[in-house]
Amino acid sequence: MTDIKIKNGDDALDSSGQHEMISGTDALFQRVQICIGARLGGFIYDRTLGSYVREIVGDDALAKERAELVINEALAEFENTNASVSEYGDVVKLTVTIGDESRDMEVRLYGNL
């Protein structure tokens, strides 16, 4: 699997102005990150992409636990993938595991794609 690298919410370009490409597990982790951050139903080409994580009230005592449940529901389509949320707010801090590899990441909650 190959994909265009996304950096700071935009396509990443190399020094010659060409799109930077990623593949393998880097592409999988990027797709997971996009799936978590996108509003479910907000991407017109795939209405099943995204999660309801932004609907969780941040000052709720169980916000982190609810976010983890919602995120793992959104990740059900990804084989051998799960997430553990360490912090929930405008930015969600979490550890994502795909197969045997885990990565700490921050996910910004996007609007419609």
Backbone as CSV, one residue per row, in Angstrom:
resi,resn,N_x,N_y,N_z,CA_x,CA_y,CA_z,C_x,C_y,C_z
1,MET,0.826,-1.163,0.000,0.000,0.000,0.000,0.885,1.247,0.000
2,THR,0.561,2.171,-0.862,1.290,3.432,-0.984,0.289,4.570,-0.896
3,ASP,0.702,5.667,-0.262,-0.183,6.808,-0.099,0.641,8.092,-0.110
4,ILE,-0.021,9.216,-0.316,0.640,10.518,-0.221,0.799,10.864,1.248
5,LYS,1.962,11.336,1.625,2.217,11.696,3.017,1.472,12.983,3.363
6,ILE,0.796,12.958,4.524,0.085,14.128,5.038,0.903,14.684,6.205
7,LYS,1.169,15.986,6.149,1.921,16.634,7.217,1.201,17.929,7.573
8,ASN,0.892,18.100,8.844,0.168,19.283,9.323,-1.140,19.507,8.565
9,GLY,-1.831,18.405,8.234,-3.123,18.488,7.576,-3.091,18.767,6.088
10,ASP,-1.909,18.734,5.472,-1.794,19.033,4.045,-0.843,18.036,3.397
11,ASP,-0.896,17.937,2.077,0.031,17.068,1.351,1.457,17.541,1.600
12,ALA,2.349,16.598,1.878,3.766,16.925,2.066,4.457,16.926,0.704
13,LEU,5.255,17.954,0.462,5.982,18.070,-0.801,7.480,17.998,-0.534
14,ASP,8.212,17.378,-1.466,9.671,17.325,-1.334,10.281,18.608,-1.902
15,SER,11.602,18.687,-1.944,12.296,19.903,-2.378,12.033,20.254,-3.847
16,SER,11.605,19.275,-4.644,11.311,19.547,-6.055,9.825,19.831,-6.296
17,GLY,9.032,19.881,-5.218,7.619,20.174,-5.344,6.741,18.965,-5.621
18,GLN,7.336,17.783,-5.605,6.588,16.548,-5.829,6.012,16.041,-4.507
19,HIS,4.901,15.326,-4.588,4.308,14.741,-3.383,5.248,13.708,-2.779
20,GLU,5.405,13.758,-1.449,6.149,12.716,-0.752,5.222,11.521,-0.601
21,MET,5.760,10.340,-0.806,4.977,9.120,-0.725,5.397,8.313,0.497
22,ILE,4.448,7.579,1.077,4.742,6.649,2.161,4.111,5.314,1.804
23,SER,4.617,4.255,2.407,4.075,2.934,2.119,4.172,2.050,3.353
24,GLY,3.623,0.855,3.243,3.709,-0.124,4.321,3.020,0.335,5.595
25,THR,3.674,0.082,6.728,3.064,0.411,8.009,2.921,1.917,8.213
26,ASP,3.815,2.720,7.616,3.659,4.175,7.724,2.330,4.615,7.121
27,ALA,1.966,4.053,5.973,0.699,4.387,5.327,-0.480,3.901,6.161
28,LEU,-0.362,2.723,6.769,-1.441,2.207,7.613,-1.669,3.106,8.828
29,PHE,-0.587,3.508,9.484,-0.724,4.382,10.651,-1.321,5.730,10.250
30,GLN,-0.958,6.234,9.088,-1.525,7.499,8.626,-3.027,7.340,8.366
31,ARG,-3.435,6.235,7.765,-4.860,6.006,7.502,-5.654,5.895,8.796
32,VAL,-5.062,5.246,9.800,-5.704,5.150,11.114,-5.860,6.544,11.714
33,GLN,-4.822,7.353,11.619,-4.851,8.703,12.164,-5.951,9.541,11.491
34,ILE,-6.072,9.421,10.192,-7.116,10.147,9.461,-8.498,9.644,9.863
35,CYS,-8.660,8.340,9.995,-9.942,7.751,10.378,-10.388,8.253,11.749
36,ILE,-9.475,8.356,12.684,-9.817,8.827,14.027,-10.191,10.304,13.998
37,GLY,-9.433,11.108,13.280,-9.621,12.553,13.305,-10.767,13.073,12.473
38,ALA,-11.182,12.331,11.469,-12.252,12.799,10.574,-13.619,12.569,11.198
39,ARG,-14.529,13.465,10.921,-15.918,13.325,11.389,-16.592,12.241,10.555
40,LEU,-17.208,11.270,11.217,-17.885,10.187,10.514,-18.950,10.758,9.591
41,GLY,-18.898,10.382,8.319,-19.846,10.848,7.324,-19.458,12.150,6.653
42,GLY,-18.326,12.746,7.043,-17.933,14.046,6.517,-17.107,14.012,5.248
43,PHE,-16.669,12.834,4.814,-15.869,12.703,3.601,-16.793,12.226,2.483
44,ILE,-17.015,13.067,1.485,-18.065,12.767,0.503,-17.787,11.524,-0.340
45,TYR,-16.544,11.109,-0.440,-16.213,9.942,-1.258,-16.314,8.636,-0.472
46,ASP,-16.361,8.723,0.854,-16.496,7.533,1.698,-17.184,7.949,2.988
47,ARG,-18.485,7.827,3.038,-19.270,8.254,4.209,-19.035,7.372,5.428
48,THR,-18.345,6.236,5.266,-18.065,5.359,6.405,-16.733,5.697,7.073
49,LEU,-15.973,6.616,6.499,-14.679,7.006,7.065,-14.892,7.980,8.217
50,GLY,-14.214,7.746,9.322,-14.251,8.688,10.427,-14.773,8.089,11.713
51,SER,-14.929,8.966,12.718,-15.392,8.526,14.029,-16.283,9.598,14.647
52,TYR,-16.939,9.226,15.737,-17.779,10.152,16.495,-17.019,10.748,17.680
53,VAL,-15.708,10.662,17.694,-14.931,11.072,18.865,-15.138,12.541,19.222
54,ARG,-15.369,13.387,18.262,-15.529,14.824,18.542,-16.827,15.135,19.281
55,GLU,-17.763,14.194,19.311,-19.028,14.416,20.001,-18.932,14.189,21.508
56,ILE,-17.791,13.708,21.976,-17.595,13.464,23.401,-17.247,14.780,24.079
57,VAL,-17.938,15.078,25.162,-17.689,16.312,25.909,-16.372,16.179,26.659
58,GLY,-15.438,17.117,26.398,-14.088,17.029,26.930,-13.968,17.138,28.437
59,ASP,-14.894,17.829,29.110,-14.773,17.987,30.555,-15.531,16.911,31.331
60,ASP,-16.089,15.946,30.627,-16.756,14.807,31.254,-15.699,13.957,31.959
61,ALA,-16.018,13.451,33.149,-15.070,12.658,33.924,-14.634,11.391,33.192
62,LEU,-15.481,10.859,32.342,-15.159,9.631,31.612,-14.851,9.886,30.139
63,ALA,-14.497,11.110,29.789,-14.256,11.462,28.385,-13.176,10.596,27.755
64,LYS,-12.089,10.385,28.451,-10.983,9.596,27.901,-11.432,8.162,27.615
65,GLU,-12.169,7.565,28.542,-12.634,6.193,28.361,-13.650,6.098,27.222
66,ARG,-14.550,7.084,27.143,-15.528,7.097,26.045,-14.838,7.288,24.702
67,ALA,-13.849,8.163,24.677,-13.096,8.390,23.437,-12.424,7.099,22.978
68,GLU,-11.858,6.371,23.914,-11.192,5.109,23.556,-12.186,4.119,22.953
69,LEU,-13.374,4.017,23.515,-14.397,3.115,22.968,-14.810,3.526,21.557
70,VAL,-15.063,4.817,21.360,-15.492,5.323,20.051,-14.388,5.139,19.015
71,ILE,-13.155,5.407,19.402,-12.031,5.258,18.477,-11.854,3.802,18.081
72,ASN,-11.922,2.892,19.040,-11.752,1.477,18.703,-12.907,0.960,17.851
73,GLU,-14.090,1.514,18.021,-15.205,1.161,17.133,-14.893,1.594,15.701
74,ALA,-14.362,2.815,15.531,-14.009,3.307,14.198,-12.883,2.479,13.577
75,LEU,-12.003,1.934,14.410,-10.862,1.162,13.906,-11.195,-0.309,13.659
76,ALA,-12.439,-0.708,13.893,-12.823,-2.110,13.724,-12.589,-2.608,12.298
77,GLU,-12.646,-1.712,11.317,-12.432,-2.117,9.928,-10.959,-2.398,9.619
78,PHE,-10.058,-1.947,10.486,-8.626,-2.176,10.293,-8.232,-3.455,11.031
79,GLU,-7.682,-4.403,10.309,-7.326,-5.689,10.890,-6.221,-5.548,11.933
80,ASN,-6.370,-6.227,13.067,-5.372,-6.266,14.150,-4.963,-4.876,14.621
81,THR,-5.934,-3.976,14.765,-5.639,-2.595,15.131,-6.456,-2.190,16.344
82,ASN,-5.800,-1.532,17.313,-6.522,-0.980,18.457,-5.784,0.245,18.971
83,ALA,-6.488,1.001,19.812,-5.919,2.237,20.334,-6.156,2.332,21.835
84,SER,-5.218,2.982,22.508,-5.322,3.262,23.936,-5.143,4.760,24.116
85,VAL,-6.154,5.444,24.613,-6.132,6.905,24.750,-5.484,7.284,26.076
86,SER,-4.509,8.188,26.016,-3.862,8.672,27.238,-4.342,10.065,27.625
87,GLU,-4.836,10.846,26.644,-5.307,12.201,26.915,-6.343,12.579,25.866
88,TYR,-7.448,13.214,26.322,-8.505,13.615,25.395,-8.787,15.103,25.551
89,GLY,-8.778,15.808,24.424,-9.082,17.241,24.373,-9.185,17.634,22.914
90,ASP,-8.752,18.863,22.574,-8.731,19.274,21.164,-7.791,18.388,20.361
91,VAL,-6.780,17.883,21.053,-5.853,16.911,20.480,-5.989,15.639,21.307
92,VAL,-6.134,14.511,20.635,-6.227,13.227,21.319,-4.846,12.590,21.293
93,LYS,-4.316,12.273,22.480,-3.029,11.583,22.562,-3.320,10.115,22.827
94,LEU,-2.728,9.252,22.006,-3.022,7.847,22.109,-1.879,6.987,21.599
95,THR,-1.950,5.722,21.940,-1.030,4.724,21.404,-1.848,3.809,20.509
96,VAL,-1.416,3.702,19.271,-2.100,2.848,18.293,-1.217,1.635,18.040
97,THR,-1.841,0.464,18.067,-1.132,-0.784,17.789,-1.744,-1.420,16.547
98,ILE,-0.870,-1.700,15.580,-1.265,-2.430,14.379,-0.369,-3.657,14.329
99,GLY,-0.990,-4.825,14.507,-0.204,-6.059,14.567,0.740,-6.026,15.757
100,ASP,2.038,-6.127,15.481,3.052,-6.134,16.538,3.695,-4.778,16.765
101,GLU,3.306,-3.763,16.013,3.945,-2.446,16.106,3.012,-1.428,16.762
102,SER,3.543,-0.696,17.740,2.792,0.358,18.421,3.471,1.698,18.204
103,ARG,2.664,2.745,18.061,3.195,4.104,17.914,2.351,5.061,18.738
104,ASP,3.040,5.984,19.414,2.364,7.074,20.099,2.084,8.144,19.069
105,MET,0.872,8.696,19.117,0.527,9.739,18.150,-0.446,10.719,18.764
106,GLU,-0.524,11.861,18.117,-1.504,12.877,18.458,-2.423,13.025,17.249
107,VAL,-3.713,13.091,17.519,-4.687,13.228,16.443,-5.455,14.526,16.656
108,ARG,-5.433,15.373,15.652,-6.233,16.600,15.676,-7.602,16.244,15.116
109,LEU,-8.631,16.810,15.727,-9.983,16.496,15.310,-10.391,17.392,14.159
110,TYR,-10.390,16.820,12.941,-10.718,17.544,11.724,-12.210,17.765,11.614
111,GLY,-12.586,18.632,10.695,-13.994,18.785,10.322,-14.286,17.858,9.177
112,ASN,-15.053,18.328,8.216,-15.330,17.521,7.038,-14.119,17.509,6.119
113,LEU,-13.911,16.387,5.443,-12.794,16.240,4.517,-13.255,16.494,3.103
